[in-house]
Every structure is written in C-alpha cells, then in structure tokens.
C-alpha cells in the first residue's frame, strides 16, 4: 500500500564515533554510509523570520520510510534522489526527534543542515 508512494531514494549515514575525549566530551562525529533506502520526503511549510538584522528560514520537512527501515534519530540523509539518481532535495538533512511508527510505514521529522 505505502510502497507505491516511496518514489524517492535517501542515502542514510550514521555516526560511528561513540567514544569520548580525555575530558569526557564526545569526539567529533564520523558519519559513515549506512545504505540507500526508499522514501518520500516533502516540505509542508516554509516561512521567513526577520529579527532586526538577522533573517532565518524555517521549514517543516517530513519523511516516510517503509516499515522495518533501519533509521534512527541520530542519522543524517546526505542525498534525496529519484529512482534514476536525479537529485531532488540538495543538501544534508538530519532526523529530528524519535521515529514515529505508523501502521503502514515509519515517519520522521527532518531538519536541513546548513
């Protein structure tokens, strides 16, 4: 049912650096490719906030993935393409918050990394 909707491909990376330095702080992240998964990613809203001299863009990005997809809230998506490999959403996206398990799929909130 949901498989017909998963027309995009996401290259997922996971942080492999889990150690701490001499002061107990986490070491720099080391993201390594985890795989390419079928998905559907969309943006529901985009708005601009102006505060004096600063301007920020706020965008609500969501992603659907098949049940059983190995994706966690610590993962990042490096590329979103169509089935032919054409880039649809440029730039990196980070999974924000816990993955939501639905009846037919899993859903995640995503954040653009600038």
Backbone as JSON Lines, residues from 0, in Angstrom:
{"i":0,"aa":"X","n":[0.82,-1.19,0.0],"ca":[0.0,0.0,0.0],"c":[0.87,1.26,0.0]}
{"i":1,"aa":"X","n":[1.77,1.36,0.96],"ca":[2.63,2.54,1.04],"c":[3.78,2.45,0.05]}
{"i":2,"aa":"X","n":[4.11,1.23,-0.4],"ca":[5.28,1.05,-1.27],"c":[5.17,1.84,-2.58]}
{"i":3,"aa":"X","n":[3.96,2.05,-3.09],"ca":[3.79,2.83,-4.31],"c":[4.1,4.3,-4.11]}
{"i":4,"aa":"X","n":[4.06,4.76,-2.88],"ca":[4.33,6.17,-2.57],"c":[5.82,6.46,-2.38]}
{"i":5,"aa":"X","n":[6.61,5.42,-2.1],"ca":[8.03,5.6,-1.81],"c":[8.82,5.68,-3.11]}
{"i":6,"aa":"X","n":[8.71,6.82,-3.78],"ca":[9.3,7.01,-5.11],"c":[10.7,7.62,-5.07]}
{"i":7,"aa":"X","n":[11.16,8.02,-3.9],"ca":[12.47,8.67,-3.77],"c":[13.45,7.71,-3.11]}
{"i":8,"aa":"X","n":[14.73,8.05,-3.17],"ca":[15.79,7.27,-2.53],"c":[16.59,8.22,-1.64]}
{"i":9,"aa":"X","n":[16.88,7.77,-0.42],"ca":[17.66,8.58,0.52],"c":[18.93,7.83,0.89]}
{"i":10,"aa":"X","n":[20.06,8.5,0.8],"ca":[21.33,7.93,1.24],"c":[21.48,8.29,2.72]}
{"i":11,"aa":"X","n":[21.47,7.26,3.57],"ca":[21.48,7.46,5.02],"c":[22.88,7.21,5.56]}
{"i":12,"aa":"X","n":[23.31,8.08,6.47],"ca":[24.6,7.92,7.15],"c":[24.36,7.89,8.65]}
{"i":13,"aa":"X","n":[25.21,7.13,9.37],"ca":[25.11,7.03,10.82],"c":[26.46,7.38,11.44]}
{"i":14,"aa":"X","n":[26.43,8.08,12.58],"ca":[27.63,8.47,13.29],"c":[28.28,7.23,13.91]}
{"i":15,"aa":"X","n":[29.53,6.97,13.56],"ca":[30.25,5.81,14.08],"c":[31.16,6.16,15.26]}
{"i":16,"aa":"X","n":[31.32,7.46,15.55],"ca":[32.17,7.91,16.65],"c":[31.37,7.92,17.94]}
{"i":17,"aa":"X","n":[31.62,6.95,18.81],"ca":[30.86,6.87,20.06],"c":[31.74,7.06,21.29]}
{"i":18,"aa":"X","n":[33.03,7.34,21.08],"ca":[33.98,7.48,22.18],"c":[33.91,8.9,22.76]}
{"i":19,"aa":"X","n":[34.65,9.1,23.83],"ca":[34.79,10.43,24.44],"c":[36.27,10.78,24.52]}
{"i":20,"aa":"X","n":[36.55,12.07,24.59],"ca":[37.95,12.5,24.71],"c":[38.39,12.42,26.17]}
{"i":21,"aa":"X","n":[39.57,12.92,26.45],"ca":[40.12,12.87,27.8],"c":[39.32,13.66,28.83]}
{"i":22,"aa":"X","n":[38.51,14.59,28.38],"ca":[37.7,15.41,29.28],"c":[36.28,14.89,29.41]}
{"i":23,"aa":"X","n":[35.98,13.78,28.75],"ca":[34.64,13.21,28.85],"c":[33.65,13.77,27.83]}
{"i":24,"aa":"X","n":[34.14,14.6,26.93],"ca":[33.27,15.16,25.89],"c":[33.24,14.21,24.69]}
{"i":25,"aa":"X","n":[32.13,14.16,23.96],"ca":[32.09,13.3,22.78],"c":[33.07,13.78,21.72]}
{"i":26,"aa":"X","n":[33.67,12.83,21.0],"ca":[34.6,13.17,19.93],"c":[33.81,13.67,18.72]}
{"i":27,"aa":"X","n":[34.51,14.24,17.76],"ca":[33.85,14.76,16.55],"c":[33.1,13.63,15.84]}
{"i":28,"aa":"X","n":[31.92,13.93,15.3],"ca":[31.15,12.88,14.62],"c":[31.87,12.34,13.39]}
{"i":29,"aa":"X","n":[31.67,11.06,13.14],"ca":[32.25,10.39,11.98],"c":[31.11,9.65,11.27]}
{"i":30,"aa":"X","n":[30.43,10.35,10.36],"ca":[29.29,9.77,9.67],"c":[29.76,8.87,8.53]}
{"i":31,"aa":"X","n":[29.27,7.63,8.54],"ca":[29.61,6.64,7.52],"c":[28.33,6.18,6.82]}
{"i":32,"aa":"X","n":[28.39,5.91,5.52],"ca":[27.19,5.48,4.8],"c":[26.6,4.2,5.39]}
{"i":33,"aa":"X","n":[25.28,4.21,5.55],"ca":[24.56,3.06,6.07],"c":[23.85,2.32,4.93]}
{"i":34,"aa":"X","n":[23.39,3.09,3.94],"ca":[22.72,2.48,2.8],"c":[21.78,3.45,2.12]}
{"i":35,"aa":"X","n":[21.17,3.0,1.05],"ca":[20.19,3.78,0.31],"c":[18.83,3.14,0.57]}
{"i":36,"aa":"X","n":[17.86,3.94,1.04],"ca":[16.54,3.43,1.37],"c":[15.47,4.15,0.55]}
{"i":37,"aa":"X","n":[14.38,3.43,0.29],"ca":[13.25,4.04,-0.41],"c":[12.51,4.95,0.56]}
{"i":38,"aa":"X","n":[12.04,6.09,0.05],"ca":[11.39,7.07,0.92],"c":[10.5,8.0,0.1]}
{"i":39,"aa":"X","n":[9.8,8.87,0.8],"ca":[9.11,10.0,0.19],"c":[9.28,11.16,1.16]}
{"i":40,"aa":"X","n":[9.93,12.23,0.72],"ca":[10.23,13.37,1.58],"c":[9.56,14.61,1.0]}
{"i":41,"aa":"X","n":[8.93,15.4,1.89],"ca":[8.23,16.59,1.44],"c":[8.33,17.69,2.49]}
{"i":42,"aa":"X","n":[8.04,18.89,2.06],"ca":[8.03,20.06,2.94],"c":[6.6,20.57,3.02]}
{"i":43,"aa":"X","n":[6.1,20.71,4.25],"ca":[4.72,21.17,4.41],"c":[4.6,22.68,4.54]}
{"i":44,"aa":"X","n":[5.64,23.32,5.04],"ca":[5.57,24.77,5.22],"c":[6.97,25.36,5.23]}
{"i":45,"aa":"X","n":[7.07,26.58,4.73],"ca":[8.33,27.31,4.75],"c":[8.01,28.76,5.03]}
{"i":46,"aa":"X","n":[8.69,29.33,5.98],"ca":[8.43,30.73,6.33],"c":[9.74,31.42,6.72]}
{"i":47,"aa":"X","n":[9.73,32.71,6.58],"ca":[10.91,33.52,6.89],"c":[10.65,34.32,8.15]}
{"i":48,"aa":"X","n":[11.63,34.32,9.06],"ca":[11.54,35.09,10.29],"c":[12.62,36.15,10.25]}
{"i":49,"aa":"X","n":[12.24,37.42,10.46],"ca":[13.2,38.52,10.46],"c":[13.24,39.11,11.86]}
{"i":50,"aa":"X","n":[14.46,39.2,12.42],"ca":[14.66,39.75,13.75],"c":[15.79,40.77,13.67]}
{"i":51,"aa":"X","n":[15.44,42.02,13.45],"ca":[16.46,43.05,13.3],"c":[17.26,42.83,12.04]}
{"i":52,"aa":"X","n":[18.56,42.54,12.19],"ca":[19.44,42.32,11.05],"c":[19.53,40.84,10.64]}
{"i":53,"aa":"X","n":[18.92,39.95,11.42],"ca":[19.02,38.52,11.14],"c":[17.76,38.03,10.44]}
{"i":54,"aa":"X","n":[17.95,37.13,9.49],"ca":[16.85,36.5,8.79],"c":[17.06,35.0,8.84]}
{"i":55,"aa":"X","n":[16.0,34.26,9.16],"ca":[16.09,32.8,9.21],"c":[14.92,32.2,8.46]}
{"i":56,"aa":"X","n":[15.19,31.09,7.79],"ca":[14.13,30.34,7.1],"c":[13.78,29.13,7.95]}
{"i":57,"aa":"X","n":[12.5,28.96,8.23],"ca":[12.01,27.82,8.98],"c":[11.22,26.95,8.01]}
{"i":58,"aa":"X","n":[11.57,25.66,7.95],"ca":[10.9,24.76,7.02],"c":[10.55,23.47,7.75]}
{"i":59,"aa":"X","n":[9.33,22.99,7.56],"ca":[8.88,21.75,8.17],"c":[9.01,20.65,7.13]}
{"i":60,"aa":"X","n":[10.02,19.78,7.31],"ca":[10.29,18.71,6.35],"c":[9.96,17.38,7.02]}
{"i":61,"aa":"X","n":[9.25,16.51,6.33],"ca":[8.86,15.2,6.83],"c":[9.33,14.13,5.86]}
{"i":62,"aa":"X","n":[9.47,12.91,6.35],"ca":[9.87,11.79,5.51],"c":[9.13,10.52,5.86]}
{"i":63,"aa":"X","n":[8.68,9.8,4.84],"ca":[8.06,8.48,5.0],"c":[9.08,7.42,4.6]}
{"i":64,"aa":"X","n":[9.13,6.33,5.37],"ca":[10.02,5.22,5.07],"c":[9.23,3.93,5.29]}
{"i":65,"aa":"X","n":[9.65,2.87,4.63],"ca":[8.97,1.58,4.77],"c":[9.15,1.04,6.18]}
{"i":66,"aa":"X","n":[8.16,0.25,6.63],"ca":[8.29,-0.42,7.92],"c":[9.55,-1.27,7.92]}
{"i":67,"aa":"X","n":[10.27,-1.25,9.03],"ca":[11.49,-2.03,9.13],"c":[12.74,-1.33,8.62]}
{"i":68,"aa":"X","n":[12.61,-0.11,8.11],"ca":[13.77,0.63,7.64],"c":[14.68,0.96,8.82]}
{"i":69,"aa":"X","n":[15.97,0.73,8.67],"ca":[16.95,0.99,9.72],"c":[17.31,2.48,9.7]}
{"i":70,"aa":"X","n":[16.52,3.27,10.42],"ca":[16.78,4.71,10.53],"c":[16.48,5.12,11.96]}
{"i":71,"aa":"X","n":[17.37,5.93,12.54],"ca":[17.21,6.38,13.93],"c":[17.28,7.9,13.99]}
{"i":72,"aa":"X","n":[17.03,8.42,15.16],"ca":[17.04,9.88,15.31],"c":[18.43,10.47,15.28]}
{"i":73,"aa":"X","n":[19.46,9.67,15.27],"ca":[20.83,10.17,15.19],"c":[21.38,10.15,13.77]}
{"i":74,"aa":"X","n":[20.59,9.71,12.8],"ca":[21.06,9.57,11.43],"c":[20.94,10.87,10.64]}
{"i":75,"aa":"X","n":[21.68,10.91,9.53],"ca":[21.59,12.04,8.59],"c":[21.39,11.49,7.2]}
{"i":76,"aa":"X","n":[20.7,12.27,6.38],"ca":[20.46,11.92,4.98],"c":[21.31,12.86,4.14]}
{"i":77,"aa":"X","n":[22.16,12.28,3.29],"ca":[23.09,13.11,2.52],"c":[22.54,13.48,1.15]}
{"i":78,"aa":"X","n":[21.65,12.66,0.62],"ca":[21.11,12.94,-0.71],"c":[19.72,12.34,-0.83]}
{"i":79,"aa":"X","n":[18.82,13.08,-1.47],"ca":[17.49,12.57,-1.8],"c":[17.37,12.65,-3.31]}
{"i":80,"aa":"X","n":[17.19,11.48,-3.94],"ca":[17.14,11.41,-5.39],"c":[15.87,10.68,-5.83]}
{"i":81,"aa":"X","n":[15.6,10.75,-7.13],"ca":[14.53,9.91,-7.67],"c":[15.14,8.54,-8.0]}
{"i":82,"aa":"X","n":[14.36,7.64,-8.56],"ca":[14.84,6.28,-8.85],"c":[15.97,6.27,-9.88]}
{"i":83,"aa":"X","n":[16.07,7.31,-10.71],"ca":[17.12,7.39,-11.73],"c":[18.39,8.04,-11.22]}
{"i":84,"aa":"X","n":[18.38,8.57,-9.99],"ca":[19.56,9.19,-9.43],"c":[19.61,10.7,-9.55]}
{"i":85,"aa":"X","n":[18.55,11.32,-10.07],"ca":[18.5,12.78,-10.19],"c":[18.21,13.38,-8.81]}
{"i":86,"aa":"X","n":[19.06,14.32,-8.38],"ca":[18.9,14.93,-7.06],"c":[17.61,15.75,-7.01]}
{"i":87,"aa":"X","n":[16.77,15.44,-6.02],"ca":[15.51,16.15,-5.83],"c":[15.61,17.17,-4.7]}
{"i":88,"aa":"X","n":[16.3,16.81,-3.63],"ca":[16.46,17.71,-2.48],"c":[17.95,17.8,-2.19]}
{"i":89,"aa":"X","n":[18.59,18.94,-2.52],"ca":[20.03,19.07,-2.29],"c":[20.34,19.34,-0.81]}
{"i":90,"aa":"X","n":[21.54,19.0,-0.42],"ca":[21.98,19.28,0.95],"c":[21.67,18.16,1.92]}
{"i":91,"aa":"X","n":[22.22,18.3,3.13],"ca":[22.05,17.29,4.17],"c":[20.81,17.55,5.0]}
{"i":92,"aa":"X","n":[20.19,16.46,5.45],"ca":[19.04,16.52,6.34],"c":[19.34,15.66,7.56]}
{"i":93,"aa":"X","n":[18.97,16.14,8.74],"ca":[19.15,15.38,9.98],"c":[17.79,14.92,10.48]}
{"i":94,"aa":"X","n":[17.73,13.68,10.96],"ca":[16.5,13.18,11.57],"c":[16.36,13.85,12.92]}
{"i":95,"aa":"X","n":[15.22,14.51,13.14],"ca":[14.97,15.25,14.37],"c":[13.96,14.52,15.22]}
{"i":96,"aa":"X","n":[14.34,14.17,16.42],"ca":[13.41,13.53,17.34],"c":[13.2,12.06,17.02]}
{"i":97,"aa":"X","n":[12.36,11.41,17.81],"ca":[12.14,9.97,17.63],"c":[11.38,9.66,16.34]}
{"i":98,"aa":"X","n":[11.62,8.47,15.83],"ca":[10.91,7.98,14.65],"c":[9.49,7.6,15.07]}
{"i":99,"aa":"X","n":[8.51,7.98,14.27],"ca":[7.11,7.67,14.57],"c":[6.7,6.43,13.79]}
{"i":100,"aa":"X","n":[6.28,5.4,14.5],"ca":[5.86,4.15,13.87],"c":[4.36,4.2,13.6]}
{"i":101,"aa":"X","n":[3.99,4.11,12.33],"ca":[2.59,4.11,11.9],"c":[2.22,2.67,11.52]}
{"i":102,"aa":"X","n":[0.99,2.44,11.08],"ca":[0.54,1.1,10.71],"c":[1.22,0.58,9.45]}
{"i":103,"aa":"X","n":[1.46,1.46,8.49],"ca":[1.98,1.02,7.2],"c":[3.38,1.53,6.89]}
{"i":104,"aa":"X","n":[3.94,2.37,7.75],"ca":[5.24,2.98,7.48],"c":[5.82,3.58,8.75]}
{"i":105,"aa":"X","n":[7.04,4.11,8.66],"ca":[7.61,4.92,9.73],"c":[7.77,6.34,9.18]}
{"i":106,"aa":"X","n":[7.64,7.31,10.07],"ca":[7.69,8.71,9.66],"c":[8.68,9.45,10.54]}
{"i":107,"aa":"X","n":[9.38,10.42,9.95],"ca":[10.39,11.17,10.68],"c":[10.31,12.64,10.33]}
{"i":108,"aa":"X","n":[10.57,13.48,11.34],"ca":[10.74,14.91,11.12],"c":[12.19,15.11,10.74]}
{"i":109,"aa":"X","n":[12.43,15.96,9.75],"ca":[13.79,16.19,9.26],"c":[14.14,17.66,9.39]}
{"i":110,"aa":"X","n":[15.43,17.94,9.54],"ca":[15.93,19.32,9.66],"c":[17.05,19.5,8.66]}
{"i":111,"aa":"X","n":[16.98,20.58,7.91],"ca":[18.04,20.89,6.94],"c":[19.27,21.38,7.69]}
{"i":112,"aa":"X","n":[20.43,20.85,7.31],"ca":[21.69,21.24,7.93],"c":[22.38,22.21,6.99]}
{"i":113,"aa":"X","n":[22.62,23.43,7.47],"ca":[23.24,24.45,6.62],"c":[24.7,24.59,6.94]}
